[in-house]
Amino acid sequence: MKNKATIRISPALLALTLCLIKESAFSKAPSTYPTLLNSTNLLTSTDINGINYKYSISKNYLPNLLSNKNRAYPLISTDFIEKKLIDTLKNNLTKTQLPQNQTNKSNIQLKNITINFTAINKATKESILADFIVSSERTGEVFKGSTDNKNPFFSFSLSQQDNLSVVVRADGYADAHSNISIKDFTTTTHHDFAIPLVFERYPLSIKVLDADTKESIKNAQVKIVDLDASEIKNASKKTNSEEYAANLKLSSKYEFIINAEDYIELKEKVVKAPQGNSVNFLLYKNSLPVNFEVVDAETEKPIKSFINIKLERLKRNIVFRNEAKASVRVTTQEIFTIETAAEHYIAKQSTFNMADFNPTKKYNYTIRLEKSLVHLTIKAKNKLNGEVVIADKVEVVNLSNKANHPKIERLKNGDALVSLAPGDTYQLEINTNGFEKYQQELSKIKQTDLECFLMPKQKIKGLVLSAIDSTSGKVLRATFKVTGNKTKKSFTVNTSDDISEYYLALVDKDLYQIETFAKDYELKVEQVKYASSKKAVFYTVLLKKVPSLNNSKNTPPPSMATAKAPIESSKIKDLANIAIGQAITLDNVYFEQSSFVLQSISYEELNKIAELLKSAPQVKIEISGHTDNIGDTRLNLALSENRARVVYNYLVSKGIEERRLYYKGYGSNRPLFPNDSEENKKRNRRVELTIL
């Protein structure tokens, strides 16, 4: 056969051959196995007592054995032949040298055999440096060891047959587990096993970007924590690139810790290999999250709305559509304006600033929107003749929100004006003497005028008299003197809180003069024609209040010289005792030069004002901003209003209801002192609160 040689050993040379083979067999070190595995094909043969032993070892034998998955494979050695030769020699010697009375049964001493393990790459069949943990089922003994570049085998000895549990670990490979049975102690001096391992790492490309600009951040530090092995390593920077690289295990979970100067540290977990083996991490500059929620001003329920957040310093707009909540990250000293709009609600603009930037604080703001109302004019008319009826009482109840009580305003002509939310449902009720109660349900309101036709109760003959305030439509207690032009008969009658109309029975057709008196109202003299005694004539007198000297429109406003000087806020202990119209100058409230950025030193003073407002819930105030006369008048006016608005927003953020606060900017129009010195100009640059 090709590449094979046959060696025949004569009996005369047997003893010498056996001695040499024995010395070679029992002195061979494990380190010689790699040389043996890589040698050329060998064939050994011997013919002893007619028995021919042949064994062939091929250098291609090992790869062929490793074709099955996750198996440990025995490696065959020429020691097998050597053992057979030794056994044959012993048998021959026994037959020729032992006495006749001795049997061929002898006490066989137990021998040790060597177990050799090596690890190989399953795909390439190359040797791998690995750690081995071998457990004996028989004794419970655990053998541990590793392979290195000098010795690719981990070896230990066994003296009896055993079942071994083998665990193999290597960096970058999945752990291998094998169960191996060791039984053959007669024909071999060692067992060799190759454990195949599967490579389990994947390359990861990492980019660290600025969250706002999306540009790469230079000199970032990327730490990778193996959560399974509790190991920490740094990702390496790619040559001539702004990317980082790492080689990760497929079976492990990782946490990335990203740091860069002037940026907030980022911690993010990666539990599996990302698509494309590439991942981007966004770092935010030293910034904080600010959260907004848009709610109904009455119900406090969230409203999905359009939210436009303007960042003044970064000059960026962030838009949210059909959302009730929005969140942005802002940096120190950032100023942002929030524009909100929702269907059936009044659009609103709010301004906030981050002068009190605090990493430990949570910034959550609530924006309350008021419903956009339909102004409905209610007109009461007589159903029989279409004449206008001045109703005694008009009431509207909100069926959608019982807590909401629409306010009724009576107009000069007796009509009622009410503001209603178009999405709510209401119950309208009209009550007046001489007519049946009128009720109507109102929903999806779009019209601005509503005519309500009242059915008269029973027909009343005569004159029905009433008096109302010509401005508010309020029903008045009045005295009527009625005198007939022809008959000269005179009647004096009165209305009261309980009786808003007086029924004067008249028989004679005549032209009657009516003189109407009411306290604090001007006397009014009118004439009414009573032409039929078959129906009632309803007559309502509109009265005007007697002008008050204190309320005269021609009275000029007080000059600066006579106006009360503002009170310093540091001297205020209780807002409830401050007179209406009294102004309060806020002490220690400061803004940056020519800006409406509120300085943090102002918070203590504003917090005090917020507490005073909470202790006097009935008090309403106007927040007014003022400047000196330096610069453009229009810019000063805008600056003063923005400063007032910032104070307004701060108080709202502290829990003060928006309905109690108003703000306005007056620019340089209301100086406290002449702007003739730096000291006076400084005093004129102020924020005031005025009790309303």
Secondary structure, DSSP 8 states (H G I E B T S, - for coil): -TT-------GGGHHHHHHHHHHHHHH--GGGHHHHHTS--EEEEEEETTEEEEEEE-TTHHHHHTTSTT--EE---THHHHHHHHHHHHHHHHHHHS-TTS-S--------EEEEEEEEETTT--EE--EEEEEETTT--EEEEE--SS---EEEEESS-EEEEEEEE-TTB--EEEEEEE---SS-SEEEEEEEE-B-EEEEEEEEEETTT--B-TT-EEEEEETTTTEEEE-EE-TTSS-EEEEEETT--EEEEEE-TTB--EEEEE-S--GGGEEEEEE-BSEEEEEEEEEETTT--B--EEEEEEETTTTEEEEEEEESEEEEEEETT-EEEEEEE-TTB--EEEEEE-TT--TT--EEEEEEE-B--EEEEEEEEETTT--B---SEEEEEESS-TT----EEE-TTS-EEEEE-TTSEEEEEEE-TTB--EEEEEES---SEEEEEE-BSS---EEEEEEEETTT--B---EEEEEETTT--EEEEE--SS---EEE---S-EEEEEEEE-TTB--EEEEEEE--SSSEEEEEEEE-B---GGG-TTS----TTTS---EEGGG-S-GGGS-TT-EEE-TT--B-TTS--B-GGGHHHHHHHHHHHHH-TT--EEEEEE--S-S-HHHHHHHHHHHHHHHHHHHHHTT--GGGEEEEE-TTSS-SS-SSSHHHHHHHSEEEEEE-
